[in-house]
Amino acid sequence: MPNIHLTLAGPPEAAYPNGGDEAYWMGQVAGALAAGLNSRGIGLCWGPPQEEGALWLALCSQAAPPEREGQLKGPALCFRAGDITGGRAARALAKALEEAYPQPELLQVREEPSLPELEAAPCPGVAVRLLYRDNPQDEAWLARSTGAAGQALARGLAQALKGLCPHA
């Protein structure tokens, strides 16, 4: 079974309009994710992976461009172009998040040519851009649902691991 590595990839000091910052809110989600994985017997390593057999999850929010501030919303699960394992994991995470996010039709799974959150990763990975922190509805959802979001991510990772390691 691959090691799961988690990093908080957003700018830690990025302020949320109604209080808190990236470090606080993503830390809350990460805590619930870690607890959810632990309850399933899945270990979690903090920090970027050094080994090829790992799966890297980079957790963060995003901000809309200034001309669209507050108008964009919804999670985006991104993987690098050609990363088949990352794509499978992103789809499993998205399916699980559909149960926690109030507008599941806004969830996106995107293959991208490069991802700064996963730069220099020696292994498959997913950048989980959980919300638009400048959108009041997304921010309100996160404030009410950090535990649900973390648990959904844990369920998605457990499903992804079943697909990656069917005998585990």
Z-matrix of the N, CA and C atoms (Angstrom, degrees):
N
C 1 1.455
C 2 1.526 1 107.98
N 3 1.323 2 118.09 1 130.93
C 4 1.462 3 119.52 2 -179.43
C 5 1.530 4 111.50 3 -68.58
N 6 1.323 5 115.01 4 150.28
C 7 1.462 6 119.97 5 172.31
C 8 1.522 7 108.64 6 -71.97
N 9 1.317 8 116.23 7 139.18
C 10 1.466 9 121.54 8 173.89
C 11 1.523 10 106.64 9 -95.27
N 12 1.315 11 116.41 10 125.02
C 13 1.458 12 121.83 11 176.52
C 14 1.520 13 108.58 12 -112.35
N 15 1.316 14 116.36 13 135.22
C 16 1.463 15 121.83 14 -179.59
C 17 1.515 16 110.09 15 -121.22
N 18 1.319 17 115.51 16 131.88
C 19 1.456 18 120.79 17 170.51
C 20 1.523 19 108.12 18 -127.96
N 21 1.318 20 115.07 19 148.89
C 22 1.461 21 120.98 20 171.97
C 23 1.517 22 105.08 21 -94.66
N 24 1.327 23 115.79 22 108.65
C 25 1.455 24 121.23 23 -165.57
C 26 1.521 25 115.04 24 -96.21
N 27 1.312 26 118.89 25 -9.81
C 28 1.463 27 120.38 26 -177.45
C 29 1.514 28 111.74 27 -83.54
N 30 1.334 29 116.64 28 167.95
C 31 1.464 30 119.35 29 176.62
C 32 1.532 31 109.58 30 -68.19
N 33 1.338 32 118.92 31 115.80
C 34 1.462 33 121.07 32 -171.32
C 35 1.524 34 114.74 33 -57.35
N 36 1.311 35 116.88 34 -29.54
C 37 1.468 36 120.28 35 -176.73
C 38 1.527 37 113.32 36 -90.34
N 39 1.335 38 117.83 37 0.67
C 40 1.468 39 120.27 38 -179.46
C 41 1.528 40 108.73 39 -60.99
N 42 1.320 41 115.62 40 118.21
C 43 1.464 42 121.43 41 -175.05
C 44 1.524 43 111.48 42 -78.38
N 45 1.313 44 114.76 43 144.45
C 46 1.462 45 122.12 44 171.75
C 47 1.536 46 106.18 45 -99.15
N 48 1.330 47 118.11 46 135.85
C 49 1.465 48 120.85 47 -172.42
C 50 1.531 49 115.28 48 -53.66
N 51 1.321 50 118.65 49 -33.84
C 52 1.465 51 119.83 50 -176.56
C 53 1.521 52 113.38 51 -102.21
N 54 1.312 53 116.75 52 15.91
C 55 1.455 54 120.68 53 175.73
C 56 1.513 55 113.08 54 120.87
N 57 1.305 56 113.83 55 152.46
C 58 1.454 57 120.32 56 -178.39
C 59 1.514 58 111.33 57 80.37
N 60 1.303 59 114.95 58 177.74
C 61 1.455 60 120.60 59 179.51
C 62 1.529 61 108.68 60 -142.47
N 63 1.312 62 115.17 61 -179.76
C 64 1.465 63 121.20 62 -176.89
C 65 1.530 64 111.46 63 -55.73
N 66 1.321 65 116.69 64 -45.16
C 67 1.469 66 119.56 65 -178.18
C 68 1.529 67 110.79 66 -60.10
N 69 1.308 68 117.31 67 -43.00
C 70 1.466 69 120.50 68 -178.80
C 71 1.530 70 111.30 69 -66.00
N 72 1.336 71 117.31 70 -54.69
C 73 1.469 72 120.18 71 -172.88
C 74 1.521 73 112.68 72 -69.53
N 75 1.333 74 118.20 73 -41.84
C 76 1.465 75 119.16 74 178.02
C 77 1.528 76 109.94 75 -70.51
N 78 1.327 77 117.58 76 -29.93
C 79 1.461 78 120.75 77 174.53
C 80 1.520 79 111.62 78 -64.03
N 81 1.328 80 116.97 79 -38.68
C 82 1.466 81 120.81 80 177.31
C 83 1.537 82 110.74 81 -63.70
N 84 1.319 83 116.35 82 -44.62
C 85 1.469 84 120.26 83 178.89
C 86 1.529 85 109.73 84 -65.11
N 87 1.335 86 116.74 85 -43.23
C 88 1.465 87 120.84 86 -179.35
C 89 1.522 88 110.92 87 -61.30
N 90 1.321 89 117.83 88 -38.45
C 91 1.458 90 120.66 89 177.77
C 92 1.519 91 111.92 90 -62.37
N 93 1.325 92 116.78 91 -43.44
C 94 1.465 93 120.76 92 178.20
C 95 1.532 94 110.68 93 -67.76
N 96 1.322 95 116.93 94 -37.45
C 97 1.464 96 121.28 95 176.69
C 98 1.526 97 110.13 96 -62.40
N 99 1.329 98 116.98 97 -47.38
C 100 1.465 99 120.91 98 -179.90
C 101 1.529 100 110.88 99 -60.40
N 102 1.332 101 116.66 100 -43.26
C 103 1.467 102 120.20 101 178.73
C 104 1.526 103 110.81 102 -63.65
N 105 1.328 104 117.08 103 -41.33
C 106 1.462 105 121.12 104 179.35
C 107 1.519 106 112.48 105 -64.77
N 108 1.329 107 116.85 106 -39.69
C 109 1.461 108 119.70 107 177.40
C 110 1.528 109 110.22 108 -68.55
N 111 1.333 110 116.37 109 -43.61
C 112 1.455 111 120.87 110 -179.71
C 113 1.529 112 111.09 111 -58.52
N 114 1.339 113 116.95 112 -41.72
C 115 1.464 114 120.25 113 -179.78
C 116 1.530 115 111.95 114 -65.94
N 117 1.326 116 116.78 115 -18.11
C 118 1.468 117 121.48 116 178.00
C 119 1.529 118 111.60 117 -99.66
N 120 1.328 119 116.61 118 5.46
C 121 1.455 120 120.66 119 -179.86
C 122 1.518 121 114.13 120 75.14
N 123 1.329 122 116.83 121 21.88
C 124 1.462 123 121.93 122 -179.16
C 125 1.519 124 108.27 123 -106.67
N 126 1.310 125 116.11 124 126.05
C 127 1.457 126 120.93 125 179.71
C 128 1.516 127 111.83 126 -80.36
N 129 1.316 128 114.86 127 157.54
C 130 1.465 129 121.37 128 179.93
C 131 1.520 130 108.15 129 -133.78
N 132 1.311 131 116.01 130 131.35
C 133 1.461 132 122.45 131 175.76
C 134 1.528 133 107.69 132 -106.71
N 135 1.321 134 115.97 133 138.44
C 136 1.465 135 120.40 134 178.71
C 137 1.519 136 108.42 135 -96.52
N 138 1.303 137 115.90 136 133.45
C 139 1.460 138 121.41 137 177.45
C 140 1.517 139 111.36 138 106.89
N 141 1.324 140 115.57 139 164.85
C 142 1.467 141 120.42 140 -177.76
C 143 1.527 142 111.48 141 -63.48
N 144 1.328 143 116.40 142 143.18
C 145 1.465 144 119.46 143 179.38
C 146 1.527 145 111.04 144 -74.53
N 147 1.306 146 114.53 145 151.26
C 148 1.459 147 121.17 146 174.62
C 149 1.525 148 110.94 147 -109.30
N 150 1.332 149 116.50 148 -15.17
C 151 1.462 150 120.48 149 -175.52
C 152 1.527 151 110.95 150 -104.87
N 153 1.320 152 115.07 151 153.10
C 154 1.462 153 121.10 152 -177.98
C 155 1.519 154 113.41 153 -71.51
N 156 1.308 155 119.47 154 -28.96
C 157 1.448 156 122.03 155 -173.86
C 158 1.519 157 114.94 156 -83.71
N 159 1.308 158 118.22 157 11.85
C 160 1.465 159 121.91 158 -176.93
C 161 1.524 160 110.58 159 -90.96
N 162 1.322 161 115.29 160 172.55
C 163 1.463 162 123.10 161 170.29
C 164 1.520 163 106.22 162 -126.75
N 165 1.316 164 116.52 163 123.24
C 166 1.460 165 122.26 164 -174.46
C 167 1.515 166 109.56 165 -102.53
N 168 1.325 167 116.07 166 128.51
C 169 1.460 168 123.12 167 174.84
C 170 1.521 169 107.47 168 -115.42
N 171 1.319 170 116.86 169 116.87
C 172 1.465 171 122.32 170 178.07
C 173 1.531 172 107.09 171 -105.56
N 174 1.319 173 116.62 172 112.48
C 175 1.459 174 122.81 173 -174.00
C 176 1.522 175 109.99 174 -100.52
N 177 1.337 176 116.60 175 130.40
C 178 1.461 177 120.46 176 179.88
C 179 1.528 178 110.30 177 -164.24
N 180 1.314 179 114.90 178 173.90
C 181 1.460 180 121.05 179 169.20
C 182 1.520 181 106.66 180 -106.60
N 183 1.294 182 115.91 181 -178.31
C 184 1.459 183 120.53 182 173.78
C 185 1.514 184 108.99 183 -141.10
N 186 1.312 185 115.69 184 163.49
C 187 1.461 186 121.66 185 177.44
C 188 1.526 187 107.97 186 -121.73
N 189 1.300 188 114.58 187 141.95
C 190 1.466 189 119.93 188 177.84
C 191 1.533 190 108.80 189 -71.69
N 192 1.332 191 116.64 190 157.15
C 193 1.461 192 118.45 191 173.33
C 194 1.535 193 109.39 192 -60.04
N 195 1.334 194 118.20 193 152.71
C 196 1.471 195 120.65 194 -175.38
C 197 1.525 196 114.63 195 -50.96
N 198 1.322 197 117.73 196 -37.63
C 199 1.470 198 120.02 197 -178.47
C 200 1.528 199 112.65 198 -72.14
N 201 1.343 200 118.13 199 -12.45
C 202 1.468 201 121.89 200 179.82
C 203 1.529 202 111.86 201 -121.54
N 204 1.328 203 116.76 202 14.99
C 205 1.463 204 121.42 203 -176.74
C 206 1.527 205 111.18 204 -52.50
N 207 1.329 206 115.22 205 130.68
C 208 1.458 207 121.61 206 178.40
C 209 1.515 208 114.95 207 79.74
N 210 1.336 209 117.92 208 -3.90
C 211 1.468 210 120.49 209 -175.91
C 212 1.516 211 113.64 210 -99.70
N 213 1.313 212 118.01 211 -24.40
C 214 1.466 213 121.31 212 -178.08
C 215 1.517 214 109.54 213 -94.90
N 216 1.333 215 116.22 214 146.63
C 217 1.457 216 118.69 215 175.98
C 218 1.515 217 110.32 216 -155.40
N 219 1.319 218 113.87 217 164.25
C 220 1.453 219 121.07 218 177.20
C 221 1.516 220 113.26 219 109.01
N 222 1.332 221 115.79 220 146.84
C 223 1.460 222 120.96 221 178.17
C 224 1.527 223 112.38 222 -71.55
N 225 1.326 224 114.54 223 149.37
C 226 1.459 225 121.61 224 172.89
C 227 1.522 226 107.47 225 -128.20
N 228 1.320 227 116.33 226 127.38
C 229 1.458 228 122.75 227 177.90
C 230 1.516 229 106.36 228 -109.87
N 231 1.324 230 115.31 229 111.39
C 232 1.462 231 121.04 230 -169.30
C 233 1.525 232 110.95 231 -114.95
N 234 1.308 233 115.31 232 140.61
C 235 1.458 234 121.24 233 175.63
C 236 1.519 235 108.53 234 -135.19
N 237 1.330 236 115.09 235 157.93
C 238 1.472 237 120.19 236 -177.89
C 239 1.517 238 111.21 237 -72.70
N 240 1.318 239 115.39 238 145.57
C 241 1.460 240 121.50 239 177.19
C 242 1.523 241 109.48 240 -54.06
N 243 1.334 242 115.24 241 132.13
C 244 1.454 243 121.20 242 178.62
C 245 1.518 244 114.94 243 84.64
N 246 1.324 245 118.14 244 -4.49
C 247 1.467 246 122.11 245 -179.02
C 248 1.534 247 108.30 246 -87.62
N 249 1.317 248 116.68 247 90.55
C 250 1.466 249 121.55 248 -176.10
C 251 1.523 250 110.52 249 -64.43
N 252 1.315 251 117.63 250 -43.93
C 253 1.465 252 121.25 251 -179.75
C 254 1.527 253 110.47 252 -65.06
N 255 1.324 254 117.07 253 -43.33
C 256 1.464 255 120.77 254 177.04
C 257 1.520 256 111.48 255 -61.44
N 258 1.335 257 116.78 256 -37.98
C 259 1.459 258 120.98 257 177.34
C 260 1.522 259 112.15 258 -64.21
N 261 1.332 260 116.64 259 -43.34
C 262 1.474 261 120.07 260 177.59
C 263 1.524 262 110.55 261 -62.29
N 264 1.337 263 115.79 262 -44.11
C 265 1.461 264 119.84 263 179.54
C 266 1.525 265 110.69 264 -63.67
N 267 1.332 266 117.37 265 -41.79
C 268 1.469 267 121.00 266 180.00
C 269 1.526 268 110.70 267 -61.65
N 270 1.323 269 116.96 268 -41.67
C 271 1.466 270 120.08 269 179.21
C 272 1.536 271 111.65 270 -66.95
N 273 1.325 272 117.34 271 -38.94
C 274 1.468 273 120.56 272 177.79
C 275 1.528 274 110.54 273 -66.27
N 276 1.325 275 116.97 274 -40.46
C 277 1.464 276 121.02 275 177.77
C 278 1.532 277 110.54 276 -64.46
N 279 1.328 278 116.64 277 -42.77
C 280 1.466 279 120.48 278 179.95
C 281 1.527 280 110.63 279 -62.50
N 282 1.322 281 116.56 280 -43.29
C 283 1.467 282 119.64 281 -179.94
C 284 1.523 283 110.81 282 -60.41
N 285 1.330 284 116.96 283 -41.99
C 286 1.465 285 120.29 284 179.14
C 287 1.526 286 111.38 285 -69.41
N 288 1.322 287 117.57 286 -38.50
C 289 1.472 288 120.64 287 179.86
C 290 1.523 289 112.52 288 -66.97
N 291 1.328 290 116.92 289 -24.57
C 292 1.473 291 120.00 290 177.93
C 293 1.528 292 111.45 291 -55.98
N 294 1.335 293 116.49 292 -29.17
C 295 1.460 294 120.80 293 -179.62
C 296 1.525 295 112.10 294 -77.25
N 297 1.324 296 117.63 295 -21.76
C 298 1.470 297 121.28 296 -175.90
C 299 1.523 298 113.36 297 -103.20
N 300 1.332 299 117.25 298 -30.02
C 301 1.473 300 120.51 299 -176.08
C 302 1.526 301 109.46 300 -87.90
N 303 1.337 302 118.56 301 131.24
C 304 1.472 303 120.73 302 -172.18
C 305 1.530 304 115.58 303 -67.28
N 306 1.311 305 118.46 304 -19.14
C 307 1.464 306 120.93 305 177.91
C 308 1.530 307 108.40 306 -125.95
N 309 1.320 308 117.26 307 75.22
C 310 1.467 309 120.12 308 -173.86
C 311 1.528 310 113.81 309 -59.09
N 312 1.307 311 116.91 310 -22.74
C 313 1.468 312 118.89 311 178.90
C 314 1.528 313 112.34 312 -66.50
N 315 1.326 314 117.52 313 -14.86
C 316 1.464 315 121.18 314 178.57
C 317 1.529 316 113.35 315 -88.09
N 318 1.325 317 117.52 316 -10.75
C 319 1.469 318 120.62 317 177.74
C 320 1.516 319 109.82 318 -62.81
N 321 1.320 320 115.48 319 137.30
C 322 1.460 321 120.55 320 178.83
C 323 1.522 322 109.63 321 -124.99
N 324 1.317 323 116.04 322 139.35
C 325 1.459 324 122.72 323 168.27
C 326 1.522 325 104.83 324 -113.33
N 327 1.342 326 115.32 325 121.12
C 328 1.467 327 119.17 326 -173.55
C 329 1.519 328 111.77 327 -128.79
N 330 1.312 329 114.39 328 132.60
C 331 1.466 330 121.41 329 170.89
C 332 1.526 331 106.33 330 -92.31
N 333 1.321 332 116.83 331 125.19
C 334 1.462 333 120.81 332 -176.20
C 335 1.527 334 110.14 333 -126.01
N 336 1.335 335 116.58 334 146.87
C 337 1.465 336 119.00 335 -177.83
C 338 1.529 337 113.37 336 -64.21
N 339 1.309 338 117.35 337 -31.07
C 340 1.465 339 120.30 338 176.34
C 341 1.521 340 108.82 339 -150.87
N 342 1.313 341 114.83 340 150.89
C 343 1.465 342 120.84 341 -179.89
C 344 1.525 343 108.39 342 -134.54
N 345 1.324 344 117.41 343 111.81
C 346 1.470 345 119.16 344 179.68
C 347 1.529 346 112.68 345 -58.01
N 348 1.342 347 116.81 346 -31.84
C 349 1.465 348 120.41 347 -178.71
C 350 1.528 349 112.01 348 -64.32
N 351 1.323 350 116.81 349 -26.62
C 352 1.467 351 121.35 350 -176.90
C 353 1.521 352 111.75 351 -114.93
N 354 1.309 353 117.05 352 24.40
C 355 1.455 354 121.76 353 -176.51
C 356 1.519 355 110.94 354 -57.14
N 357 1.300 356 115.33 355 134.75
C 358 1.463 357 123.42 356 176.34
C 359 1.524 358 113.59 357 64.31
N 360 1.315 359 118.04 358 21.89
C 361 1.467 360 120.35 359 178.53
C 362 1.522 361 109.35 360 -71.54
N 363 1.337 362 117.31 361 131.26
C 364 1.463 363 119.90 362 177.27
C 365 1.527 364 112.57 363 -85.52
N 366 1.343 365 116.43 364 9.61
C 367 1.464 366 120.34 365 -171.64
C 368 1.526 367 109.80 366 -146.18
N 369 1.329 368 117.09 367 172.15
C 370 1.463 369 120.73 368 175.41
C 371 1.527 370 110.80 369 -63.20
N 372 1.325 371 115.51 370 155.70
C 373 1.450 372 118.36 371 179.09
C 374 1.513 373 113.00 372 -164.59
N 375 1.339 374 113.70 373 167.34
C 376 1.464 375 122.11 374 177.93
C 377 1.522 376 108.19 375 -135.00
N 378 1.309 377 116.14 376 129.64
C 379 1.464 378 121.50 377 170.15
C 380 1.521 379 106.28 378 -91.66
N 381 1.326 380 116.22 379 114.96
C 382 1.458 381 121.59 380 179.72
C 383 1.520 382 106.96 381 -98.17
N 384 1.324 383 115.73 382 100.45
C 385 1.465 384 121.90 383 176.03
C 386 1.526 385 105.08 384 -93.15
N 387 1.323 386 115.10 385 92.88
C 388 1.455 387 122.46 386 -164.22
C 389 1.519 388 114.70 387 -69.62
N 390 1.325 389 118.05 388 -29.45
C 391 1.452 390 120.57 389 -177.07
C 392 1.517 391 109.68 390 -164.64
N 393 1.326 392 114.93 391 169.59
C 394 1.470 393 121.36 392 168.33
C 395 1.516 394 106.38 393 -94.94
N 396 1.319 395 116.39 394 109.93
C 397 1.467 396 120.11 395 -175.04
C 398 1.526 397 112.61 396 -67.52
N 399 1.333 398 118.30 397 -16.87
C 400 1.469 399 120.57 398 178.82
C 401 1.532 400 111.90 399 -91.94
N 402 1.321 401 117.29 400 2.31
C 403 1.464 402 120.58 401 177.49
C 404 1.525 403 108.92 402 -98.79
N 405 1.337 404 117.76 403 120.28
C 406 1.467 405 119.81 404 -176.90
C 407 1.527 406 114.55 405 -58.90
N 408 1.330 407 117.78 406 -34.48
C 409 1.466 408 119.97 407 179.76
C 410 1.528 409 111.31 408 -70.72
N 411 1.325 410 116.39 409 -42.84
C 412 1.460 411 119.40 410 176.77
C 413 1.523 412 110.67 411 -62.94
N 414 1.316 413 115.78 412 -43.10
C 415 1.463 414 119.77 413 -179.62
C 416 1.533 415 111.11 414 -63.43
N 417 1.317 416 117.40 415 -42.12
C 418 1.464 417 121.04 416 178.43
C 419 1.528 418 110.33 417 -64.03
N 420 1.337 419 117.00 418 -40.93
C 421 1.467 420 120.02 419 176.74
C 422 1.524 421 110.30 420 -58.62
N 423 1.322 422 117.26 421 -47.45
C 424 1.461 423 119.86 422 -177.77
C 425 1.526 424 111.19 423 -63.76
N 426 1.319 425 117.16 424 -41.94
C 427 1.466 426 120.41 425 -179.52
C 428 1.528 427 111.15 426 -60.04
N 429 1.329 428 117.65 427 -33.94
C 430 1.467 429 122.18 428 179.55
C 431 1.517 430 112.79 429 -86.59
N 432 1.324 431 117.33 430 -18.76
C 433 1.464 432 119.77 431 -163.47
C 434 1.518 433 115.38 432 -131.89
N 435 1.328 434 118.74 433 26.76
C 436 1.471 435 118.11 434 -179.45
C 437 1.529 436 110.86 435 -59.71
N 438 1.330 437 116.26 436 -43.10
C 439 1.469 438 119.56 437 179.89
C 440 1.514 439 111.56 438 -64.01
N 441 1.327 440 116.88 439 -45.43
C 442 1.467 441 121.06 440 -179.87
C 443 1.527 442 111.06 441 -63.57
N 444 1.326 443 116.90 442 -38.86
C 445 1.468 444 120.45 443 178.81
C 446 1.524 445 110.36 444 -65.55
N 447 1.328 446 117.45 445 -45.74
C 448 1.455 447 120.86 446 179.52
C 449 1.518 448 112.23 447 -63.79
N 450 1.331 449 116.49 448 -41.69
C 451 1.461 450 120.40 449 178.40
C 452 1.535 451 111.24 450 -65.64
N 453 1.332 452 116.51 451 -38.83
C 454 1.466 453 119.88 452 177.50
C 455 1.523 454 110.31 453 -63.14
N 456 1.326 455 117.10 454 -42.01
C 457 1.466 456 119.92 455 177.86
C 458 1.531 457 110.52 456 -63.48
N 459 1.324 458 117.60 457 -38.56
C 460 1.463 459 120.60 458 177.54
C 461 1.534 460 110.82 459 -63.37
N 462 1.339 461 116.84 460 -43.37
C 463 1.471 462 120.03 461 176.99
C 464 1.524 463 110.57 462 -60.85
N 465 1.326 464 116.10 463 -44.00
C 466 1.462 465 119.88 464 179.88
C 467 1.520 466 112.48 465 -63.00
N 468 1.336 467 116.17 466 -41.45
C 469 1.469 468 118.71 467 177.81
C 470 1.521 469 111.27 468 -65.70
N 471 1.331 470 117.19 469 -39.73
C 472 1.464 471 120.29 470 177.88
C 473 1.529 472 109.82 471 -60.68
N 474 1.317 473 117.58 472 -43.11
C 475 1.465 474 121.45 473 177.33
C 476 1.523 475 110.83 474 -64.29
N 477 1.320 476 116.61 475 -42.82
C 478 1.463 477 119.97 476 179.58
C 479 1.523 478 110.26 477 -61.44
N 480 1.324 479 117.19 478 -41.66
C 481 1.454 480 120.16 479 -179.44
C 482 1.532 481 111.39 480 -65.62
N 483 1.326 482 117.27 481 -35.99
C 484 1.469 483 120.15 482 176.60
C 485 1.525 484 109.90 483 -60.34
N 486 1.328 485 115.89 484 -41.04
C 487 1.453 486 119.87 485 178.84
C 488 1.511 487 113.44 486 -70.54
N 489 1.323 488 116.86 487 -31.00
C 490 1.466 489 121.33 488 -179.41
C 491 1.520 490 111.26 489 -81.82
N 492 1.320 491 116.22 490 -35.41
C 493 1.469 492 122.32 491 -176.00
C 494 1.525 493 108.79 492 -129.78
N 495 1.320 494 118.97 493 75.02
C 496 1.462 495 120.72 494 -173.47
C 497 1.524 496 114.11 495 -60.17
N 498 1.330 497 118.69 496 -19.52
C 499 1.460 498 121.06 497 -178.09
C 500 1.521 499 112.03 498 -99.09
N 501 1.332 500 117.79 499 3.51
C 502 1.473 501 120.32 500 -177.33
C 503 1.509 502 110.85 501 -82.30
